[in-house]
Amino acid sequence: MASNNEFQLIGNQGRLQGFTNLLGKENHLWWRTSRWWLQTLIFLAISNGILFMVIGIAPKMENPPGQASNTQADGSAQPLDILGLTVFLKIAGIATAIGVAVLAQDTLIGEKQSGTAAWVLSKPVSRSALILSKVISNSLGILITMVIVPGAIAYLIIYFIAGNAFPILPYAGALGMFFVSLVFWLTLAIMLSSLSNTRGLAIGLPLFLILGFIIFVEVAPWTADFMPWSLTNAVSATQPAMAVSLVLGQPIPTLMPLIGSLVGCLIFTMVAIWRFQKEEF
Amino acid sequence: MKNTTDLVIETHGLSKAYKNVQALKSLDLKVAKHSIFGFLGPNGAGKTTTIKLLLGLARPSGGNGSIFGYDIQRQSVEIRQRVGYLAQDPRYYESMTTRETLRFTLGFFFKGPKNKMEERIEETIELVGLADKADRPIRGFSGGERQRLGIAQAQVNYPDLLILDEPAASLDPMGRHDVLEVMERLRKYTTIFYSTHILDDVQRVSDTVCILNRGELAAEAPIQELLASSGNVLFRLQTRGDIQQIRSLITNQTWVTAVQVEQSDGRADWQINVSNLDIAEDQLLGLAMSAPGVKVTGFGQSKYDLEEVFMNLVGGNNHGKQ
């Protein structure tokens, strides 16, 4: 039996002990399994499929009597490119957020319940490294499969159908806002998974918040300042989604939803780490 | 801070309560370097709980412990850098292959030349007999194959301490034999702390045994000492003739603690417990032969096996109780 002298011992890395290795494993689960193309296909079909139907097929169909076409606040018809952008961000902002919540709850609860978390934590690994590796790898997976790929396809669909190419940088910024909103739901679901082993809570609360945003902004409009709803959705008749305003070069009245979402991501991750330190296996 | 003594594991009053259940009650444990330490007990005795406390997977309710001189609560990562662990019901990432799992495991301990890392992985795969399944996803593995993988991942880093929770439980007799052989082979490199309820295995490979019952330490001793401890040496005697003569001679001796006789067809089969092995060896046969009208047809010393010691200590009445 050979000795360990031929290797270099991984020394004390504190709260990041084992992080690189764990991140590699999480990335493996994203990119070396069917997950990446399945997620990409699902969200291409939902976000880009609906976008194509709305701006590629629906305008060619005659409006039934009594049904108005899409109009803006001043009553004029909404240009196809703006309609496309609005629809894409709205659909993606809700459907993809739901997908993220479903995906995220399993990443921690699944490991706690199956016993793989206990196995990994029997190795020289810090618990904070485990949570951080999940947040970062899933963020990367979400960024590529649910934001960049569908976002690029949406750009092309709008360009070819509406004939207008949005400026690249503001469009990338809009996708960045969309990404922040998804990371918000990701970290929220991971935090809830650390607090409880109940999948219902980890999926249910994010779904309630995603789908119930219209009620929340009606009842307590101030909540929109701390939640990511307005990043991709219009929360009032006069104010389009922040991401849409950014692309169109319109003024953005407040950055609070963006800041609130980023702070939320940070708080949720910290709570998840704090709670997971106390977890017993 | 490293411990300078020869003890690898040491606990003082280690205890764990889950809600209203006291899973472990004030355990004092000492495991010497390079021993194969058998941790015995019926289901629910607290064996797995103890292991989880040692590895930092659960927090003690009381007491303390150290491994290699590192505190089990405050220096758990330092401990786990030198430990290999096989869980009772090991679970791995199903999409990974054996090779990928071992590569992942080794990556927590070392970095170094890739070819050397791969050599170590290959050697470990060979050791546990998984060469033909090295590149298949784990999801198709049988219980025995998972257990072999478990042993492989526990020892791929050549740990100073191997903690194995029921390592042979789900294996067939051949698999069990292989596991015990691996353990014996590793003895000179590492300390092995393993829990089991398979007493034959313990008797075969362990040098020290701890018996846990209902969360309490029932006994801890080198196995030979445990087997030969007071009252546990047994002599067998076969005679023909009048048993009354010989019975009174034997029972009158102060070093005889118990006598049992079974008779059939004029033959008697005696089981005689003694408290002093040396005197019994010197005098017992002579006493039997001196009894008038008695012929001794057989004589020998036998010891309780571990199962008898175990049953005496745990009372045989709480299997399966939590």
Boltz contact constraints between the chains, C-beta under 6 A:
constraints:
  - contact:
      token1: [A, 4]
      token2: [B, 158]
      max_distance: 6.0
  - contact:
      token1: [A, 6]
      token2: [B, 116]
      max_distance: 6.0
  - contact:
      token1: [A, 7]
      token2: [B, 110]
      max_distance: 6.0
  - contact:
      token1: [A, 7]
      token2: [B, 112]
      max_distance: 6.0
  - contact:
      token1: [A, 8]
      token2: [B, 111]
      max_distance: 6.0
  - contact:
      token1: [A, 8]
      token2: [B, 112]
      max_distance: 6.0
  - contact:
      token1: [A, 17]
      token2: [B, 77]
      max_distance: 6.0
  - contact:
      token1: [A, 18]
      token2: [B, 108]
      max_distance: 6.0
  - contact:
      token1: [A, 21]
      token2: [B, 107]
      max_distance: 6.0
  - contact:
      token1: [A, 21]
      token2: [B, 108]
      max_distance: 6.0
  - contact:
      token1: [A, 25]
      token2: [B, 104]
      max_distance: 6.0
  - contact:
      token1: [A, 33]
      token2: [B, 95]
      max_distance: 6.0
  - contact:
      token1: [A, 114]
      token2: [B, 91]
      max_distance: 6.0
  - contact:
      token1: [A, 115]
      token2: [B, 91]
      max_distance: 6.0
  - contact:
      token1: [A, 116]
      token2: [B, 91]
      max_distance: 6.0
  - contact:
      token1: [A, 118]
      token2: [B, 57]
      max_distance: 6.0
  - contact:
      token1: [A, 119]
      token2: [B, 91]
      max_distance: 6.0
  - contact:
      token1: [A, 122]
      token2: [B, 55]
      max_distance: 6.0
  - contact:
      token1: [A, 122]
      token2: [B, 85]
      max_distance: 6.0
  - contact:
      token1: [A, 123]
      token2: [B, 80]
      max_distance: 6.0
  - contact:
      token1: [A, 123]
      token2: [B, 108]
      max_distance: 6.0
  - contact:
      token1: [A, 124]
      token2: [B, 77]
      max_distance: 6.0
  - contact:
      token1: [A, 124]
      token2: [B, 80]
      max_distance: 6.0
  - contact:
      token1: [A, 124]
      token2: [B, 81]
      max_distance: 6.0
  - contact:
      token1: [A, 124]
      token2: [B, 108]
      max_distance: 6.0
  - contact:
      token1: [A, 280]
      token2: [B, 58]
      max_distance: 6.0
  - contact:
      token1: [A, 281]
      token2: [B, 57]
      max_distance: 6.0
